[in-house]
Amino acid sequence: MRELGYRVVLLDEQVPWHCMPWVDVPIDVDINDFAAVADVIRDDLGDTPPAAVLTHTEPRLPLMAHLSNTLCGAPKGLTEQAALNCRDKWRTRTALKEHGLPVPAFFLAVTAEEAVHAAGDIGFPVIVKPRDGAGAFGVRLCTNDAEVTAAVTALLDAPPGALAGALVEEYIDGPEYAVQTLTQNGTTRVLSTFRQHVTEPPVFVELGYDHPSGLTEQEHRQLDDLVQSVLPALGVDNWISHTQIRRAAQGFRVIEVNARRPGGRLVEMTTAVSGVDMTEAVTRLALGLPQAPAQPTVACARYSSIVFDTAGTVLYDPVPATNDAAAPIVELEVDPGEPVLPKEHPNGGVYGRIVVFGSTPAEVDRTEQAVRDQLDLRVIAAEGLDWIGADSREFKSCC
């Protein structure tokens, strides 16, 4: 925003100290109170409407769209209805089904008894998931009534603010793909299609992504055509999206549509393979500005999550940072000597990521192996020790 010449007002429940240098005006406000947020913006700007309202945080997309529609002289970007259609997985599936688009069989349950009955109708195994959220939190594969009851009961005890009920849906057993798009004036451009890797069920932790995806040209066309139909069905225009799709024996099925940039470092990976920076692209869409020219791209890229199979203390040798755009991206969200948990543990998951680029898959293999050799990641077992302390990581999965 600043590079484009705009003044930045940042609003949050409590603006973090590390964000202070990035903004012109930090304001603490109850961001669950839409009217209160609108009032503090008016107090700061007076009679001048904001040039744009923007967030990259999944739960705040409806607020962003509401403020844009309420405060901006000429609202641009994501509409409030589209934000709600994507934020609420039940609304997503309902809208797509009404348009004849392929989604898993699904049911919205408000009690464990309803969920068990729905699972019997759909057929085991089934997926139980929250209506909102990201990063596969709360998503679980269930193979019997008892597992459904336990999974749904946990979701129905969710904290205030979560959407009521839990989704019970058909399990699509097949490869998964993450599709990043840029839509402007009704025309959608697919920026990247990555083959996504996750742990084996019952929980789904993202292990990484590959480009190229391994799809044939015909499959790519089918997937692109599907996304081109999905986004207008949800009302997404003049915005970006991150869509997750699985391929069943009967064809592709839409799992999630997120009206935001992807998490982790998938933005940088998309920039590398498409030449389009999704963060800059959505900023320009929010402001009503033309898109920047695409930059040079790479042929191959890989995103590998840093996960662990056992609990213990992690040790590694930090990799020095570099400003070289083609250099690997290496991030760890724990310091040497800190405790870690297995990837399937509720407090475990993803502790960092490695993103590498190259002109061939073999070059990508060599680069990733060189990074891992340099890191020398290892876990010292901590048998008999209980997990203590709070987990301060902002994200436990790739998204």
C-alpha positions as CSV (number, residue, x, y, z in Angstrom):
1,M,0.0,0.0,0.0
2,R,2.8,2.4,0.9
3,E,4.7,1.6,-2.3
4,L,1.6,2.6,-4.2
5,G,1.4,5.9,-2.3
6,Y,-1.4,5.3,0.2
7,R,-1.7,6.0,3.9
8,V,-2.4,2.8,6.0
9,V,-4.8,2.6,8.9
10,L,-4.6,-0.8,10.6
11,L,-7.4,-2.0,12.8
12,D,-7.3,-5.0,15.2
13,E,-8.5,-6.1,18.6
14,Q,-5.0,-5.2,19.7
15,V,-2.5,-4.1,17.0
16,P,0.7,-6.1,17.5
17,W,3.8,-4.2,18.3
18,H,5.7,-5.6,15.3
19,C,3.1,-4.1,13.0
20,M,3.6,-0.6,14.2
21,P,6.4,0.4,11.8
22,W,4.3,-0.9,8.8
23,V,1.4,1.5,9.3
24,D,0.5,5.1,9.7
25,V,-2.4,4.8,12.1
26,P,-2.8,1.8,14.4
27,I,-6.3,1.5,16.0
28,D,-7.5,-1.0,18.6
29,V,-11.2,-1.8,18.2
30,D,-13.6,-4.7,18.7
31,I,-13.5,-6.0,15.1
32,N,-16.5,-8.3,15.8
33,D,-18.6,-5.1,16.0
34,F,-19.0,-4.0,12.4
35,A,-20.6,-0.7,13.3
36,A,-17.9,0.2,15.8
37,V,-15.2,-0.4,13.2
38,A,-17.0,1.8,10.7
39,D,-17.3,4.5,13.3
40,V,-13.6,4.6,14.1
41,I,-12.7,4.7,10.4
42,R,-15.1,7.7,9.9
43,D,-13.5,9.4,13.0
44,D,-10.1,9.1,11.5
45,L,-10.9,10.0,7.9
46,G,-13.6,12.5,8.4
47,D,-15.6,13.1,5.2
48,T,-13.0,11.4,3.0
49,P,-13.9,7.8,2.2
50,P,-11.2,5.2,2.3
51,A,-9.5,4.3,-1.0
52,A,-9.9,0.6,-0.2
53,V,-10.5,-1.8,2.7
54,L,-8.4,-4.9,2.6
55,T,-7.6,-8.0,4.7
56,H,-5.7,-11.2,4.1
57,T,-7.2,-12.9,7.2
58,E,-9.9,-15.5,6.5
59,P,-12.3,-14.7,9.4
60,R,-12.3,-10.9,8.5
61,L,-13.3,-11.1,4.9
62,P,-17.0,-10.5,5.5
63,L,-16.1,-7.4,7.6
64,M,-13.8,-6.2,4.9
65,A,-16.5,-6.5,2.3
66,H,-19.1,-4.9,4.5
67,L,-16.8,-1.9,5.2
68,S,-16.0,-1.5,1.6
69,N,-19.6,-1.5,0.7
70,T,-20.5,0.9,3.5
71,L,-17.7,3.4,3.5
72,C,-16.0,3.5,0.0
73,G,-17.4,6.0,-2.5
74,A,-17.3,3.3,-5.2
75,P,-17.0,-0.2,-3.6
76,K,-14.5,-2.4,-5.4
77,G,-13.4,-6.0,-5.1
78,L,-15.1,-8.7,-3.1
79,T,-18.8,-8.3,-2.3
80,E,-20.2,-9.1,1.1
81,Q,-22.4,-11.9,-0.4
82,A,-19.4,-13.5,-2.1
83,A,-17.3,-13.2,1.1
84,L,-20.0,-15.1,3.1
85,N,-20.4,-17.7,0.3
86,C,-16.8,-18.6,0.6
87,R,-16.4,-18.2,4.3
88,D,-19.2,-20.6,5.1
89,K,-18.5,-24.0,3.7
90,W,-22.2,-25.0,3.9
91,R,-23.1,-21.9,1.8
92,T,-20.3,-22.8,-0.6
93,R,-21.6,-26.3,-1.2
94,T,-25.2,-25.2,-1.4
95,A,-24.5,-22.6,-4.0
96,L,-22.4,-24.8,-6.1
97,K,-24.9,-27.7,-5.9
98,E,-27.7,-25.3,-7.0
99,H,-25.5,-24.5,-10.1
100,G,-25.0,-28.1,-10.9
101,L,-21.3,-28.1,-10.0
102,P,-19.6,-31.1,-8.5
103,V,-19.3,-31.1,-4.7
104,P,-19.2,-34.0,-2.2
105,A,-22.5,-35.1,-0.7
106,F,-23.0,-33.1,2.4
107,F,-25.3,-32.4,5.4
108,L,-25.3,-29.6,8.0
109,A,-25.8,-31.1,11.4
110,V,-26.6,-29.2,14.6
111,T,-26.6,-32.2,16.9
112,A,-24.5,-35.3,17.1
113,E,-27.6,-37.4,16.5
114,E,-28.2,-35.6,13.2
115,A,-24.6,-36.1,12.2
116,V,-24.7,-39.9,12.8
117,H,-27.9,-40.2,10.8
118,A,-26.4,-38.1,7.9
119,A,-23.2,-40.2,8.0
120,G,-25.4,-43.4,7.6
121,D,-27.2,-41.8,4.6
122,I,-23.9,-40.6,2.9
123,G,-22.0,-43.8,3.7
124,F,-18.8,-44.3,5.7
125,P,-16.2,-43.1,5.7
126,V,-17.2,-39.5,6.0
127,I,-15.5,-36.2,6.7
128,V,-16.6,-34.1,9.7
129,K,-15.5,-30.4,9.5
130,P,-16.4,-27.0,10.8
131,R,-18.5,-24.6,8.7
132,D,-15.7,-22.0,8.8
133,G,-11.9,-22.1,9.5
134,A,-8.9,-22.8,7.4
135,G,-5.8,-25.1,7.4
136,A,-7.8,-28.3,7.9
137,F,-8.3,-27.4,11.6
138,G,-11.1,-29.6,13.0
139,V,-11.4,-31.7,9.9
140,R,-11.5,-35.4,10.6
141,L,-12.3,-38.6,8.7
142,C,-14.7,-40.9,10.6
143,T,-15.4,-44.5,10.0
144,N,-18.2,-45.3,12.5
145,D,-20.9,-43.7,14.6
146,A,-18.7,-43.2,17.6
147,E,-16.1,-41.3,15.7
148,V,-18.7,-39.1,14.1
149,T,-20.2,-38.3,17.6
150,A,-16.9,-37.4,19.1
151,A,-15.8,-35.2,16.1
152,V,-19.1,-33.4,15.9
153,T,-19.4,-32.9,19.7
154,A,-15.9,-31.2,19.6
155,L,-17.0,-28.8,16.9
156,L,-20.3,-28.0,18.5
157,D,-18.4,-26.9,21.6
158,A,-16.5,-24.4,19.5
159,P,-15.9,-20.9,20.9
160,P,-18.3,-18.0,20.4
161,G,-18.1,-16.5,16.9
162,A,-17.8,-19.8,15.1
163,L,-20.7,-20.6,12.7
164,A,-23.2,-23.0,14.2
165,G,-23.3,-26.6,13.3
166,A,-20.9,-29.1,11.6
167,L,-20.6,-30.4,8.1
168,V,-20.8,-34.1,7.5
169,E,-19.8,-34.9,3.9
170,E,-18.7,-37.6,1.5
171,Y,-15.0,-38.5,1.6
172,I,-13.4,-38.0,-1.8
173,D,-10.4,-40.4,-1.9
174,G,-8.1,-39.1,-4.5
175,P,-5.3,-36.6,-5.3
176,E,-5.8,-33.0,-4.2
177,Y,-5.0,-29.8,-6.0
178,A,-4.6,-26.2,-4.9
179,V,-5.7,-23.7,-7.6
180,Q,-4.8,-20.0,-7.4
181,T,-6.7,-17.5,-9.5
182,L,-7.1,-13.8,-10.4
183,T,-10.5,-12.7,-11.6
184,Q,-11.1,-9.2,-13.1
185,N,-14.3,-8.0,-14.8
186,G,-15.7,-11.5,-15.0
187,T,-12.5,-13.0,-16.6
188,T,-10.6,-15.5,-14.5
189,R,-6.9,-16.3,-15.0
190,V,-5.6,-19.5,-13.4
191,L,-2.2,-18.5,-11.9
192,S,-1.0,-21.8,-10.5
193,T,-2.2,-25.4,-10.0
194,F,-0.3,-27.3,-7.4
195,R,-0.5,-30.9,-6.5
196,Q,-1.1,-30.9,-2.8
197,H,0.2,-33.6,-0.4
198,V,-1.4,-34.3,3.0
199,T,-1.0,-36.9,5.8
200,E,-3.0,-40.0,5.7
201,P,-6.4,-39.7,7.5
202,P,-8.0,-39.4,10.0
203,V,-6.4,-35.9,10.2
204,F,-5.1,-33.9,7.2
205,V,-1.9,-32.0,7.7
206,E,-0.5,-30.3,4.6
207,L,2.9,-31.8,3.8
208,G,3.6,-29.7,0.6
209,Y,2.9,-28.8,-3.0
210,D,4.4,-29.5,-6.4
211,H,4.6,-27.6,-9.7
212,P,4.0,-29.0,-12.3
213,S,1.0,-30.7,-10.8
214,G,1.3,-33.9,-12.8
215,L,-2.1,-33.4,-14.5
216,T,-2.4,-34.0,-18.3
217,E,-3.3,-31.1,-20.6
218,Q,-6.8,-32.4,-20.8
219,E,-7.1,-32.7,-17.0
220,H,-5.8,-29.1,-16.7
221,R,-8.4,-27.9,-19.1
222,Q,-11.1,-29.7,-17.2
223,L,-9.9,-28.2,-13.9
224,D,-9.6,-24.7,-15.3
225,D,-13.1,-25.0,-16.8
226,L,-14.5,-26.1,-13.4
227,V,-12.9,-23.1,-11.6
228,Q,-14.2,-20.7,-14.3
229,S,-17.7,-21.9,-13.4
230,V,-17.3,-22.1,-9.6
231,L,-16.2,-18.5,-9.0
232,P,-19.1,-16.8,-10.7
233,A,-21.5,-19.2,-9.0
234,L,-20.3,-17.8,-5.7
235,G,-20.2,-14.2,-6.9
236,V,-16.4,-13.9,-6.8
237,D,-15.2,-11.2,-9.2
238,N,-12.4,-8.6,-9.2
239,W,-10.6,-10.7,-6.6
240,I,-8.2,-13.5,-6.0
241,S,-9.0,-17.0,-4.8
242,H,-7.4,-20.2,-3.5
243,T,-9.5,-23.2,-4.3
244,Q,-8.9,-26.8,-3.2
245,I,-10.2,-29.6,-5.5
246,R,-10.0,-33.4,-5.3
247,R,-10.1,-35.8,-8.2
248,A,-12.4,-38.8,-7.7
249,A,-12.9,-41.7,-10.0
250,Q,-16.0,-39.8,-11.4
251,G,-14.0,-36.6,-11.9
252,F,-13.1,-33.4,-10.0
253,R,-15.0,-32.4,-6.8
254,V,-14.7,-28.9,-5.2
255,I,-13.6,-29.1,-1.6
256,E,-13.1,-25.5,-0.6
257,V,-13.1,-22.0,-2.2
258,N,-11.2,-19.3,-0.3
259,A,-11.6,-15.7,-1.4
260,R,-8.1,-14.8,-0.3
261,R,-4.5,-15.4,-1.0
262,P,-3.1,-18.9,0.1
263,G,-1.2,-19.3,3.3
264,G,2.3,-20.2,4.1
265,R,4.6,-19.3,1.2
266,L,2.2,-20.3,-1.6
267,V,2.1,-16.7,-2.7
268,E,5.8,-16.7,-3.4
269,M,5.5,-20.1,-5.1
270,T,2.7,-18.8,-7.3
271,T,4.7,-15.6,-8.1
272,A,7.6,-17.8,-9.2
273,V,5.5,-20.0,-11.6
274,S,3.1,-17.3,-12.9
275,G,4.9,-14.0,-12.6
276,V,2.0,-12.6,-10.7
277,D,2.3,-11.6,-7.0
278,M,-1.2,-12.3,-5.5
279,T,-0.7,-9.9,-2.6
280,E,0.0,-7.0,-5.0
281,A,-2.7,-8.2,-7.4
282,V,-5.4,-8.2,-4.8
283,T,-4.2,-4.8,-3.5
284,R,-4.6,-3.3,-7.0
285,L,-8.0,-4.9,-7.3
286,A,-9.2,-3.4,-4.0
287,L,-7.9,0.0,-5.2
288,G,-9.3,-0.3,-8.7
289,L,-5.8,0.0,-10.2
290,P,-4.5,-1.9,-13.3
291,Q,-2.5,-5.0,-12.8
292,A,1.3,-4.8,-12.9
293,P,3.1,-6.6,-15.7
294,A,3.9,-10.2,-15.0
295,Q,7.6,-11.0,-14.2
296,P,9.7,-13.9,-15.4
297,T,8.7,-17.4,-14.2
298,V,10.3,-20.7,-13.3
299,A,9.5,-24.1,-14.7
300,C,9.4,-26.1,-11.4
301,A,8.8,-25.4,-7.8
302,R,8.3,-27.4,-4.6
303,Y,6.9,-26.5,-1.2
304,S,7.8,-28.9,1.6
305,S,6.3,-28.5,5.1
306,I,8.6,-29.1,8.0
307,V,6.9,-31.7,10.2
308,F,8.1,-34.3,12.7
309,D,7.2,-37.9,13.4
310,T,8.1,-37.9,17.1
311,A,8.0,-35.6,20.0
312,G,11.1,-34.1,21.4
313,T,13.5,-31.2,21.3
314,V,14.4,-29.9,17.8
315,L,18.0,-29.0,16.8
316,Y,19.1,-27.5,13.5
317,D,21.6,-25.2,11.9
318,P,19.9,-22.0,10.7
319,V,20.2,-21.2,7.0
320,P,21.3,-17.6,6.4
321,A,18.7,-15.3,4.7
322,T,19.3,-13.9,1.3
323,N,17.8,-11.3,-1.0
324,D,18.2,-13.5,-4.1
325,A,14.7,-14.0,-5.6
326,A,15.6,-17.5,-6.9
327,A,17.1,-18.7,-3.6
328,P,15.2,-21.3,-1.5
329,I,12.8,-20.0,1.1
330,V,13.5,-21.6,4.5
331,E,11.4,-20.8,7.5
332,L,11.2,-22.5,10.9
333,E,8.7,-21.3,13.5
334,V,10.6,-22.8,16.4
335,D,14.1,-22.1,17.6
336,P,16.7,-24.7,18.2
337,G,16.2,-26.2,21.7
338,E,12.4,-25.8,21.6
339,P,9.9,-28.7,22.0
340,V,8.0,-30.1,19.0
341,L,5.2,-32.6,18.6
342,P,4.3,-35.2,15.9
343,K,2.5,-33.9,12.8
344,E,-0.7,-35.7,13.7
345,H,-0.8,-34.2,17.3
346,P,-3.4,-31.5,17.8
347,N,-0.7,-29.1,19.0
348,G,1.8,-30.3,16.4
349,G,1.4,-30.0,12.7
350,V,3.6,-27.8,10.5
351,Y,6.6,-26.1,12.1
352,G,8.0,-24.4,9.0
353,R,8.5,-24.8,5.3
354,I,11.1,-25.1,2.5
355,V,10.3,-23.7,-0.9
356,V,12.7,-24.4,-3.8
357,F,12.8,-23.6,-7.5
358,G,14.4,-25.0,-10.6
359,S,14.3,-25.6,-14.3
360,T,13.7,-29.4,-13.9
361,P,12.4,-31.7,-11.2
362,A,15.9,-33.1,-10.7
363,E,17.2,-29.7,-10.0
364,V,14.5,-29.1,-7.5
365,D,15.3,-32.5,-5.8
366,R,19.0,-31.5,-5.5
367,T,18.2,-28.0,-4.2
368,E,15.9,-29.3,-1.5
369,Q,18.3,-32.0,-0.4
370,A,21.1,-29.4,-0.2
371,V,18.9,-27.2,2.1
372,R,18.0,-30.2,4.3
373,D,21.7,-31.2,4.5
374,Q,22.5,-27.6,5.6
375,L,19.7,-27.5,8.1
376,D,20.6,-30.9,9.6
377,L,17.2,-31.1,11.3
378,R,17.0,-33.6,14.2
379,V,14.8,-34.3,17.1
380,I,16.1,-35.4,20.5
381,A,13.6,-37.8,22.0
382,A,11.9,-36.6,25.2
383,E,10.3,-39.8,26.4
384,G,8.3,-39.6,29.6
385,L,8.0,-35.8,29.5
386,D,4.6,-34.1,29.3
387,W,3.9,-31.3,26.9
388,I,4.0,-27.9,28.7
389,G,3.7,-24.3,27.7
390,A,1.6,-22.5,25.1
391,D,2.2,-22.9,21.4
392,S,2.9,-19.4,20.1
393,R,3.0,-20.3,16.4
394,E,0.5,-18.3,14.3
395,F,-0.1,-21.2,11.9
396,K,0.1,-24.9,12.4
397,S,-0.5,-25.8,8.7
398,C,0.4,-24.5,5.4
399,C,-2.7,-22.4,5.1
